[in-house]
Amino acid sequence: MTNGKPDEPTPGNAEQSLTQASWLAGRFSWRSARLWSALILIGILATVLRLVHLDSDAYARLSWSTALLTDEGFYIHNARNVVLFGAARTDDFNNMLIMPTLHAVQVLVFRLFGVGAVQARMISVWSSLLTLPIFFAALRRAFDTRIALTGTLFLALDHANLLYSRLALMDTPASALMICSLYALVRGVQAPNLPGSEDQEQVSRVQNHALCWFFLCGAITGLAYATRGLTALVIPSLVFALWIGTQGATLRVRLRNLFAMACGLALVLVAFLIVWYLPHQSEIVRVNRYYITELLVPHSISRLGLNVARALFDYDRGTMPYLMRHTPVQIAFSILGMSWVIVTRAGSRHGVVTKDGALCNGASAIATVLAGWMTTYIAFLCFVSYAPSRYDVLFYPAMAGLSAFALFNSPRIAAEILERKLAMSVVGSFILALAGQVLRSRLQKIDIPGMTALFWSLTFAFWIGSSLNRRKPSGTRHQHAASEERPEIWLTGLLVWAVVNCYWTGDWILHLSYRQKAADHWLATNLPAGSTLIGAVAPGLCLNNRFRTVNVIVDLCNDGPIVEQFAPPRYIVILDGGAWREHWWDSAYPSLVTPERRIHTFHGMLRSFFDIGVYSVDLPGNPARRLYLRRDPKLPGE
């Protein structure tokens, strides 16, 4: 610049500028090409793995619960009744009461494509696939491209979420709606931080834009609640994240934002109340009373203590050991991320930084909502008496996003946690205790009291060790270490995740089975048309055939004189072997579940020790009984 005027461009300068512009354009195009290639590859793998062998059995090692065998039949029961029998209600079990939005989608799908396991599972498959780009967009706006790509990779291909996305359950569609709600929250939080202007009209327009997104966030959360009631647990995290995410605005603007979200949520919930809840109030109250008071809430302090210890340390049924076995990288970095959010108030001291060190708009709020989302569900699973792994699906998006964030920010996160001795002791000992439990032999596993003692011993050792080290870290060195780029950390994390995930995914592929489908086919082939199958496992064996099914759950539904309510031909279908035999039938209908009335046994359903017996109510002279005596009693393919 000469005399306050810009220098005249010279041919050399112009050529150099053109060269730099071309280089930057080429670099940008190369990065974009790599990004799109990675996204397309993830999308292809996610689609193929969700669709391949979609009619096969659920992966037996996915859960200890028999729900893998029964719940798909429970959840499609009313929609199936509508299409096959012309009425949603055919008995006292009506799961549509607690999932009206999913029920409506199921009815539509069954009317268009027919009733079947594949059709029902396709709802979960497509809801999980269609929300992957939404999840990527939310994380990219909140953090950066690397975190977004990694989080999407985790959500799309981690077997724990992938294999549940292949099943016709409530959890995956509800989780998809929660992802949409997260995206709306990100857009709303970022809207006030768009390039501003002193023009009041522009400021008003930007604020109204944010209000629309917050309203949409609340409305989608309400739809998620109408699909799966447990999604209500995420609402406090959304509200808190919204409050801290707009802390740069005035109090009036922040209250308006909360009001917009509350209006969206209230609009959907009021519609749900008027259209659905009030007309079915007595039944919904009865069903919720069973699920909450009988199934979930512990009835004593000692049972609560057992629930917490089991969730944290029980090898077979505990939530945390399950996650550490199946996805150790995600849960370890999620624990790190949750701890960091709690002890540093989501990095409020220094602000959340991205790859290039710039402050990312709304990143602190989104890190908070992901941590709160996951922490709330883990606390819930520690509290309740029944916590199968399918409940984890509701926080898998939060775990994927939070673990990706912590993976790429691990130096800074670890440095800030190390400043707090107690937090460092608890977090480090907990991760080590879980990791040690996974690595040891199952034949030498430590029981729950032993794991609890190990955890507190490690915590005490960590705390003593940190207290003995009285040297304080240099602030300059601490800041430098926290801001260093450490590719070896995230590369190692991704490699370990890939190895563990390939093991579980490969184990699933190598052990594909079709016993449930074969049992369904056997029933359709050997039982008379118009038969009624009664028992808790009956709906799960009738995903493709056209028989009427009646679910029997003691204290919930159809646990009275149920057999007499239906016309012949009738069959009782129950778990029938050893400790898993349904003994209610022995007391309620002892003469109908005798060996003489058993016409078939399906051996090794889901697991080797799950046998299912089929008993004829209307013997003698039953055609299925005569046919059975002339056939090989083994299930085809056994």
NUNU-866986 format. One line per 4 residues: number of its first residue (from 1); their letters; for each residue x, y, z of C-alpha. Coordinates in steps of 0.2 Angstrom, whole numbers, plus 5000, padded with zeros to 4 digits. Example, Ala and Ser with C-alpha at 12.3 -4.5 7.8 and 13.67 -1.06 7.14 Angstrom:
% residues 2
1	AS	5062,4978,5039 | 5068,4995,5036;
This chain:
% residues 638
1	MTNG	5000,5000,5000 | 5007,5017,4995 | 5000,5034,5001 | 4985,5025,5008;
5	KPDE	4981,5017,4991 | 4982,4999,4987 | 4997,4993,4977 | 4993,4991,4958;
9	PTPG	4993,4972,4954 | 5008,4967,4944 | 5008,4952,4932 | 5019,4942,4944;
13	NAEQ	5007,4945,4958 | 4992,4941,4948 | 5000,4925,4942 | 5004,4920,4960;
17	SLTQ	4987,4924,4966 | 4979,4914,4952 | 4991,4899,4956 | 4986,4900,4975;
21	ASWL	4968,4901,4971 | 4969,4886,4959 | 4978,4876,4973 | 4965,4881,4986;
25	AGRF	4951,4876,4974 | 4960,4859,4970 | 4963,4856,4989 | 4945,4860,4993;
29	SWRS	4938,4849,4979 | 4950,4834,4985 | 4944,4836,5003 | 4926,4837,4997;
33	ARLW	4928,4821,4986 | 4936,4812,5000 | 4922,4817,5012 | 4908,4812,4999;
37	SALI	4917,4795,4996 | 4918,4791,5014 | 4899,4796,5017 | 4894,4785,5002;
41	LIGI	4904,4770,5007 | 4897,4772,5025 | 4879,4773,5017 | 4882,4758,5006;
45	LATV	4889,4747,5020 | 4875,4753,5032 | 4861,4749,5020 | 4868,4732,5015;
49	LRLV	4871,4726,5032 | 4854,4731,5037 | 4845,4723,5023 | 4855,4707,5020;
53	HLDS	4846,4691,5027 | 4833,4703,5035 | 4822,4688,5038 | 4835,4679,5049;
57	DAYA	4834,4677,5068 | 4839,4691,5079 | 4857,4689,5085 | 4856,4679,5100;
61	RLSW	4871,4687,5109 | 4863,4704,5107 | 4854,4702,5123 | 4851,4690,5138;
65	STAL	4832,4693,5137 | 4819,4683,5128 | 4812,4699,5121 | 4822,4696,5106;
69	LTDE	4810,4682,5102 | 4794,4689,5108 | 4794,4708,5107 | 4793,4710,5088;
73	GFYI	4776,4701,5088 | 4770,4711,5103 | 4774,4728,5094 | 4765,4723,5078;
77	HNAR	4751,4715,5086 | 4737,4728,5084 | 4743,4733,5066 | 4743,4715,5061;
81	NVVL	4725,4713,5068 | 4719,4728,5058 | 4725,4721,5042 | 4721,4702,5045;
85	FGAA	4706,4703,5055 | 4698,4720,5052 | 4700,4726,5070 | 4714,4732,5081;
89	RTDD	4708,4724,5097 | 4706,4705,5097 | 4711,4702,5116 | 4717,4712,5131;
93	FNNM	4734,4715,5124 | 4735,4732,5115 | 4753,4738,5113 | 4747,4752,5101;
97	LIMP	4741,4761,5117 | 4759,4767,5121 | 4765,4769,5103 | 4751,4777,5092;
101	TLHA	4762,4785,5079 | 4772,4769,5076 | 4756,4759,5075 | 4749,4771,5062;
105	VQVL	4765,4769,5052 | 4764,4750,5054 | 4746,4749,5048 | 4750,4759,5032;
109	VFRL	4765,4748,5028 | 4755,4732,5031 | 4741,4738,5020 | 4753,4743,5006;
113	FGVG	4765,4728,5007 | 4757,4715,5017 | 4760,4708,5034 | 4776,4700,5037;
117	AVQA	4793,4701,5047 | 4802,4709,5033 | 4789,4723,5031 | 4789,4726,5049;
121	RMIS	4808,4727,5051 | 4809,4738,5035 | 4801,4752,5046 | 4816,4752,5058;
125	VWSS	4829,4749,5044 | 4823,4765,5034 | 4821,4776,5049 | 4838,4772,5055;
129	LLTL	4846,4775,5037 | 4836,4791,5033 | 4842,4799,5049 | 4861,4796,5046;
133	PIFF	4863,4811,5035 | 4853,4822,5048 | 4864,4816,5061 | 4880,4820,5051;
137	AALR	4873,4837,5047 | 4870,4840,5066 | 4887,4835,5072 | 4896,4845,5057;
141	RAFD	4887,4861,5062 | 4890,4858,5080 | 4908,4853,5079 | 4918,4849,5063;
145	TRIA	4918,4837,5049 | 4930,4824,5057 | 4919,4822,5072 | 4903,4822,5061;
149	LTGT	4910,4808,5050 | 4916,4798,5065 | 4900,4799,5074 | 4890,4794,5059;
153	LFLA	4902,4779,5056 | 4899,4774,5074 | 4880,4776,5073 | 4879,4768,5055;
157	LDHA	4890,4753,5057 | 4893,4749,5076 | 4885,4732,5077 | 4875,4735,5094;
161	NLLY	4865,4749,5085 | 4865,4741,5068 | 4858,4724,5073 | 4844,4732,5083;
165	SRLA	4840,4743,5068 | 4835,4727,5059 | 4822,4722,5071 | 4804,4728,5072;
169	LMDT	4805,4737,5089 | 4799,4754,5095 | 4816,4760,5100 | 4824,4763,5083;
173	PASA	4810,4774,5076 | 4810,4784,5092 | 4829,4786,5091 | 4827,4792,5074;
177	LMIC	4815,4806,5079 | 4827,4810,5093 | 4840,4813,5080 | 4829,4825,5071;
181	SLYA	4826,4834,5087 | 4844,4836,5090 | 4847,4843,5072 | 4833,4856,5076;
185	LVRG	4841,4861,5092 | 4858,4863,5083 | 4850,4874,5070 | 4841,4885,5083;
189	VQAP	4857,4887,5094 | 4867,4892,5080 | 4854,4904,5072 | 4858,4918,5085;
193	NLPG	4876,4917,5081 | 4875,4920,5062 | 4884,4935,5056 | 4874,4949,5064;
197	SEDQ	4870,4967,5059 | 4864,4982,5068 | 4849,4982,5057 | 4834,4978,5069;
201	EQVS	4824,4970,5055 | 4839,4958,5051 | 4841,4954,5070 | 4822,4950,5071;
205	RVQN	4823,4939,5056 | 4837,4929,5063 | 4829,4927,5080 | 4812,4922,5072;
209	HALC	4822,4909,5062 | 4829,4902,5079 | 4812,4902,5087 | 4805,4891,5072;
213	WFFL	4819,4878,5075 | 4816,4877,5094 | 4798,4875,5091 | 4801,4861,5079;
217	CGAI	4813,4853,5091 | 4800,4853,5104 | 4787,4846,5092 | 4798,4832,5086;
221	TGLA	4802,4827,5104 | 4783,4826,5107 | 4781,4814,5092 | 4796,4804,5099;
225	YATR	4786,4803,5116 | 4771,4796,5106 | 4782,4783,5099 | 4791,4778,5114;
229	GLTA	4787,4785,5131 | 4805,4783,5138 | 4811,4797,5126 | 4804,4809,5139;
233	LVIP	4820,4807,5148 | 4830,4817,5136 | 4819,4833,5138 | 4828,4840,5153;
237	SLVF	4844,4839,5143 | 4837,4848,5128 | 4831,4862,5139 | 4847,4864,5148;
241	ALWI	4857,4863,5132 | 4846,4877,5125 | 4848,4888,5140 | 4867,4887,5140;
245	GTQG	4868,4887,5121 | 4860,4904,5120 | 4869,4912,5135 | 4876,4926,5124;
249	ATLR	4858,4932,5121 | 4848,4943,5133 | 4837,4935,5146 | 4821,4940,5136;
253	VRLR	4828,4931,5121 | 4833,4915,5130 | 4816,4914,5138 | 4807,4916,5121;
257	NLFA	4818,4902,5115 | 4813,4891,5129 | 4795,4896,5127 | 4796,4891,5108;
261	MACG	4802,4874,5112 | 4789,4872,5126 | 4775,4877,5113 | 4781,4864,5101;
265	LALV	4781,4851,5114 | 4765,4856,5121 | 4756,4857,5104 | 4760,4838,5101;
269	LVAF	4757,4832,5118 | 4740,4841,5119 | 4735,4833,5103 | 4741,4816,5110;
273	LIVW	4731,4819,5125 | 4715,4824,5116 | 4715,4812,5102 | 4723,4797,5110;
277	YLPH	4726,4797,5129 | 4709,4803,5135 | 4699,4790,5124 | 4710,4776,5131;
281	QSEI	4714,4783,5148 | 4709,4768,5159 | 4719,4756,5148 | 4734,4766,5147;
285	VRVN	4734,4769,5165 | 4733,4751,5168 | 4747,4746,5156 | 4758,4760,5163;
289	RYYI	4755,4755,5180 | 4761,4737,5176 | 4777,4743,5166 | 4782,4756,5179;
293	TELL	4777,4748,5196 | 4779,4730,5192 | 4793,4729,5179 | 4804,4745,5182;
297	VPHS	4803,4753,5199 | 4812,4744,5213 | 4802,4740,5228 | 4815,4742,5241;
301	ISRL	4831,4751,5245 | 4840,4734,5244 | 4833,4731,5227 | 4839,4748,5221;
305	GLNV	4856,4745,5227 | 4856,4728,5218 | 4850,4736,5202 | 4864,4749,5203;
309	ARAL	4877,4736,5206 | 4871,4725,5193 | 4870,4739,5180 | 4888,4744,5183;
313	FDYD	4896,4728,5186 | 4886,4712,5182 | 4895,4703,5168 | 4879,4694,5161;
317	RGTM	4865,4708,5163 | 4874,4724,5167 | 4872,4739,5156 | 4890,4745,5157;
321	PYLM	4899,4728,5156 | 4888,4725,5141 | 4893,4741,5132 | 4912,4738,5137;
325	RHTP	4911,4721,5129 | 4902,4726,5113 | 4908,4744,5110 | 4923,4748,5122;
329	VQIA	4929,4763,5112 | 4913,4772,5112 | 4909,4769,5130 | 4926,4773,5136;
333	FSIL	4927,4790,5127 | 4909,4793,5131 | 4913,4791,5150 | 4927,4803,5147;
337	GMSW	4916,4815,5138 | 4902,4814,5151 | 4915,4817,5165 | 4922,4832,5156;
341	VIVT	4905,4840,5153 | 4901,4838,5172 | 4917,4844,5180 | 4921,4858,5168;
345	RAGS	4903,4864,5164 | 4905,4859,5146 | 4922,4868,5144 | 4914,4885,5150;
349	RHGV	4931,4890,5156 | 4940,4889,5139 | 4926,4886,5127 | 4924,4871,5115;
353	VTKD	4937,4871,5101 | 4937,4863,5084 | 4951,4856,5074 | 4958,4873,5069;
357	GALC	4956,4880,5087 | 4942,4891,5083 | 4927,4893,5094 | 4913,4883,5087;
361	NGAS	4895,4890,5089 | 4884,4880,5099 | 4897,4866,5102 | 4896,4868,5121;
365	AIAT	4877,4866,5121 | 4878,4851,5110 | 4891,4843,5120 | 4880,4846,5135;
369	VLAG	4865,4839,5127 | 4874,4823,5121 | 4882,4820,5138 | 4865,4824,5147;
373	WMTT	4856,4813,5135 | 4867,4798,5139 | 4870,4801,5157 | 4851,4802,5160;
377	YIAF	4848,4785,5152 | 4862,4776,5160 | 4856,4783,5177 | 4838,4776,5172;
381	LCFV	4845,4759,5168 | 4855,4759,5185 | 4838,4762,5194 | 4826,4751,5186;
385	SYAP	4824,4732,5189 | 4822,4727,5171 | 4835,4734,5159 | 4837,4724,5143;
389	SRYD	4850,4730,5130 | 4837,4736,5118 | 4834,4751,5130 | 4851,4756,5125;
393	VLFY	4846,4760,5108 | 4838,4776,5114 | 4855,4783,5119 | 4866,4776,5105;
397	PAMA	4865,4792,5095 | 4871,4802,5110 | 4885,4789,5113 | 4891,4790,5095;
401	GLSA	4892,4809,5094 | 4899,4811,5112 | 4912,4798,5109 | 4918,4805,5092;
405	FALF	4919,4822,5100 | 4929,4815,5115 | 4940,4805,5103 | 4946,4820,5094;
409	NSPR	4947,4832,5109 | 4955,4819,5121 | 4971,4828,5125 | 4962,4843,5131;
413	IAAE	4948,4834,5139 | 4960,4822,5148 | 4971,4837,5154 | 4956,4846,5162;
417	ILER	4950,4831,5171 | 4968,4827,5177 | 4967,4844,5186 | 4953,4837,5197;
421	KLAM	4960,4823,5207 | 4944,4815,5213 | 4936,4816,5196 | 4952,4808,5188;
425	SVVG	4952,4794,5201 | 4933,4789,5199 | 4934,4790,5180 | 4950,4781,5178;
429	SFIL	4946,4767,5190 | 4929,4764,5183 | 4936,4762,5165 | 4950,4751,5171;
433	ALAG	4937,4740,5181 | 4926,4738,5166 | 4940,4734,5155 | 4948,4722,5167;
437	QVLR	4931,4713,5168 | 4929,4711,5150 | 4947,4705,5147 | 4947,4691,5160;
441	SRLQ	4940,4674,5157 | 4922,4671,5160 | 4926,4655,5170 | 4935,4666,5182;
445	KIDI	4924,4681,5183 | 4922,4691,5198 | 4904,4693,5206 | 4896,4710,5209;
449	PGMT	4902,4713,5227 | 4920,4709,5220 | 4918,4721,5206 | 4912,4734,5218;
453	ALFW	4926,4732,5229 | 4938,4732,5215 | 4931,4749,5209 | 4933,4757,5225;
457	SLTF	4950,4750,5228 | 4956,4757,5212 | 4948,4774,5215 | 4956,4775,5232;
461	AFWI	4973,4770,5224 | 4971,4783,5211 | 4967,4797,5223 | 4981,4792,5235;
465	GSSL	4993,4792,5220 | 4988,4809,5214 | 4988,4816,5232 | 5006,4810,5234;
469	NRRK	5011,4819,5218 | 5011,4837,5225 | 5019,4844,5209 | 5007,4856,5200;
473	PSGT	5007,4855,5181 | 5014,4870,5172 | 5000,4881,5165 | 5010,4884,5149;
477	RHQH	5014,4865,5147 | 4996,4861,5151 | 4989,4872,5138 | 5001,4867,5125;
481	AASE	4998,4848,5128 | 4979,4851,5128 | 4980,4860,5111 | 4992,4847,5103;
485	ERPE	4986,4838,5088 | 4987,4819,5093 | 4982,4809,5078 | 4989,4793,5086;
489	IWLT	4975,4794,5099 | 4961,4795,5087 | 4969,4783,5074 | 4971,4770,5088;
493	GLLV	4954,4772,5094 | 4946,4770,5077 | 4957,4755,5074 | 4952,4746,5090;
497	WAVV	4934,4750,5087 | 4935,4743,5069 | 4943,4727,5076 | 4930,4724,5090;
501	NCYW	4916,4728,5078 | 4922,4717,5065 | 4923,4703,5077 | 4905,4705,5083;
505	TGDW	4898,4708,5066 | 4908,4693,5059 | 4901,4682,5073 | 4883,4688,5068;
509	ILHL	4886,4684,5050 | 4894,4667,5054 | 4880,4662,5065 | 4865,4667,5055;
513	SYRQ	4849,4656,5059 | 4831,4655,5053 | 4823,4645,5067 | 4810,4658,5070;
517	KAAD	4805,4659,5052 | 4805,4640,5051 | 4794,4638,5066 | 4782,4651,5058;
521	HWLA	4782,4641,5042 | 4779,4624,5052 | 4764,4632,5061 | 4757,4638,5045;
525	TNLP	4759,4622,5036 | 4753,4610,5050 | 4739,4619,5060 | 4722,4621,5053;
529	AGST	4717,4638,5045 | 4708,4650,5057 | 4718,4643,5072 | 4721,4654,5088;
533	LIGA	4738,4653,5096 | 4739,4658,5114 | 4754,4662,5125 | 4768,4675,5127;
537	VAPG	4779,4668,5113 | 4765,4665,5101 | 4765,4682,5093 | 4784,4681,5089;
541	LCLN	4781,4664,5080 | 4767,4672,5069 | 4776,4686,5060 | 4772,4679,5043;
545	NRFR	4757,4667,5045 | 4739,4672,5047 | 4734,4664,5063 | 4726,4674,5077;
549	TVNV	4738,4676,5092 | 4734,4680,5110 | 4748,4686,5122 | 4747,4681,5140;
553	IVDL	4757,4691,5153 | 4753,4688,5171 | 4746,4704,5179 | 4746,4713,5163;
557	CNDG	4735,4705,5150 | 4724,4689,5146 | 4729,4681,5163 | 4711,4675,5167;
561	PIVE	4700,4662,5159 | 4708,4666,5142 | 4707,4649,5133 | 4688,4648,5134;
565	QFAP	4686,4665,5125 | 4691,4658,5108 | 4683,4645,5097 | 4693,4630,5091;
569	PRYI	4705,4626,5084 | 4716,4633,5099 | 4734,4630,5103 | 4744,4635,5118;
573	VILD	4762,4640,5114 | 4774,4642,5128 | 4792,4642,5134 | 4794,4624,5138;
577	GGAW	4810,4617,5146 | 4819,4617,5162 | 4819,4634,5172 | 4812,4643,5157;
581	REHW	4795,4634,5157 | 4780,4645,5160 | 4773,4638,5176 | 4758,4649,5176;
585	WDSA	4750,4637,5164 | 4753,4623,5176 | 4743,4631,5189 | 4730,4639,5177;
589	YPSL	4727,4625,5164 | 4736,4610,5171 | 4726,4598,5160 | 4730,4607,5144;
593	VTPE	4749,4608,5145 | 4752,4589,5148 | 4765,4579,5138 | 4750,4570,5129;
597	RRIH	4744,4586,5122 | 4761,4592,5116 | 4760,4591,5097 | 4777,4599,5093;
601	TFHG	4793,4606,5102 | 4804,4619,5093 | 4821,4616,5100 | 4835,4629,5103;
605	MLRS	4825,4645,5099 | 4836,4660,5100 | 4848,4650,5112 | 4851,4631,5114;
609	FFDI	4841,4631,5131 | 4825,4640,5124 | 4813,4626,5119 | 4795,4631,5114;
613	GVYS	4781,4618,5116 | 4765,4618,5106 | 4750,4611,5115 | 4733,4607,5107;
617	VDLP	4718,4612,5117 | 4705,4603,5107 | 4712,4585,5107 | 4707,4571,5103;
621	GNPA	4704,4571,5084 | 4715,4586,5081 | 4721,4585,5063 | 4738,4593,5068;
625	RRLY	4740,4579,5080 | 4738,4566,5067 | 4749,4574,5055 | 4762,4577,5069;
629	LRRD	4763,4558,5072 | 4767,4554,5054 | 4781,4567,5053 | 4798,4569,5059;
633	PKLP	4796,4579,5075 | 4811,4589,5073 | 4810,4607,5066 | 4816,4608,5048;
637	GE	4834,4614,5047 | 4838,4609,5065;
